């Protein structure tokens, strides 16, 4: 399990829940520096999460949302998701890792586990890992 994202005492993960391509995701809220409605500006300099991960489901209702990811790099990493849903907090002990059969493939796409906030499953995504893989 990736303990990097849990708070100082290692017990809680503070998450942003969103969807892309009809799939629910959560990301560490600490990785996100800005959240805005995506207006199409600079469309050639953003990453659509549903395209990056090959999610071909329905885009969902409402306007897409643009996340500015804290990378510490000079070049910004900005990700567009179909819909922002909410914020949640999950106990680290509740994170479920991927089975060994698919773990390597999931990690290659920045996915590192599954959580069930409010009883609904969501894939955990590490935007920093995704950004590093995108730049290499």
N, C-alpha and C positions, 0 to 999 in steps of 0.2 A: 504494500500500500504506500502511496506517495504521501508521506507525512509533512512534506514541505509546505503544503497549503493550510494545514491546521494551525489554529492560533497558538500563542506562546505556551500554553499549558498542554497543547496537543489533544484537546478534546473536541473542538468545534471547527467547522468549516463554514465560512460566510459566503454565500453563493448568489449569483444572479441567474435566474432561470429564464430561458428564451427558447425559441424554436427556429428551425431552419429545415426546409424541405419536408415539413410534416413530422419532424423528429424533435423530441424535447432534449435540451441540453442544459447543463449548469456549468458555470465557470467561477473560479475564485474571484470574488468582487474586488479584491486587492489588485488584480491584474488590469482592471479597467480604469482608465483615467477620464474618459468622457463617454456620454451616451446622448446621441441626438437623432432626430428623425433624418433619414437619408433622403436628400433632395435630388440626388443624381449628379451633384457637382463632383468633379474629379473622379468620375466613374472608372477611369482607366487606372487609378491608383488605389483602388480598394480591392479587397478579397471578399467575394460572396461565399459565405460558409457552406451553403448548400452545394455550390459548384466544387469547392475545395474538397469536400468530403464525399461527393458523388450522391448527395441526397436528391432524389428526383421527385419527391412528393409535392403535394400542394404547398404553395407559398404561404397560405394563411390570410387572415383578414387584416386590414389596416396597412399603414405605411411601414416600409422596412426601417430598421434601426441600425445606426452606425455606431460601433464601439471603437473608441480609440484605446489601443492597448499600450500599457506601460512597458516599454522594451529597454529603455536606457540607451537606445541607439539613436543616431542622428536622424535616420530615415524613419518616418512614422510607419506603424503597422496598424491598418484600419480594417475592420471586419464588419461586413453587413450581414445582419440576421433578418429573418422574416418578421419576427415579432418578439418584443420584450414582454415577459409575463410578470415576474415578480422577484422579490428578494426572499431568501430563506436561509435558515441555519440548520446544519446537519451535524450530528455527532460523528466524529471520525470513525468510531467503531461501527457505524452503520454503512460505511462505504464498502461496496462489493467489488472485488477485482474481477477482471475478465478471466474466463477459463484459459488455461495455458494454450489451448489449441488456437485461439484467436488473439491472445494478448499481444504478440509481436506485431500483428497487422494493425491492431487498434492503436498501439503506441506510435507506430509509424505515422498515424494521422493525428496525433496529439490527444487521443482518447486514453484515459487511464483508469476508469472505473464507472460504476453505476451507483446512483443514489435514488432514494424513494421519498422525496419531500412530499408531504401531504398524501402519501400512499401512491403517488404517480411516479413511474420510473423516468429517469433522465440520465443521459450519458455525461460524464464529467470530461470536460475538455480543458487542456492546458494551452492557452493562446500563445504563451512564450515559446513553448516547444514547437507549436505550429509555425510561428514566425521564424524561428531558427531554421526549421526544415525548408521553409519557403525561400529563404535567402541563400541557402547553400546549393 
